[in-house]
Amino acid sequence: MFEVSVDETFAAGHALRGYKGKCENVHGHNYRVRVTLEGDSLDSIGLLYDFVHLKRMIKDVIQTLDHRFMNEIPPFDTINPSAENIAKYFYEQAAQKLPKAESGARLASVTVWESDTTYATYRE
């Protein structure tokens, strides 16, 4: 089994509705997002998936959130912008945007870091 991953970063603000503690207040993070693909075989030139195309796709998703208050952007206007929900959001967006690869690569997981030591991962 092969895996490839791409990391990108963005900054955004949020507030956790219903949370009892300081995270219920408006605050921000410098997020890091890792998108991981997996597959059993490589394409005709020895790649599971081109990093350039993977980076382009994840940057496209990041544009909607970067330097924004996430609580005002769907779906986070109705669900909490927790690290867990953000990871699922990126997974769903990536699943829609990734073109079929010659190698048969498929989306394995998305991990979102809120800090250097705290993160959440989503996979199906």
HELIX and SHEET records of a PDB file:
HELIX    1   1 LYS A   22  GLU A   24  5                                   3    
HELIX    2   2 PHE A   51  ILE A   62  1                                  12    
HELIX    3   3 MET A   70  GLU A   72  5                                   3    
HELIX    4   4 ALA A   83  LYS A   97  1                                  15    
SHEET    1   A 4 PHE A   2  HIS A  14  0                                        
SHEET    2   A 4 HIS A  27  GLY A  39 -1                                        
SHEET    3   A 4 ARG A 106  TRP A 113 -1                                        
SHEET    4   A 4 TYR A 119  TYR A 122 -1                                        
END                                                                             
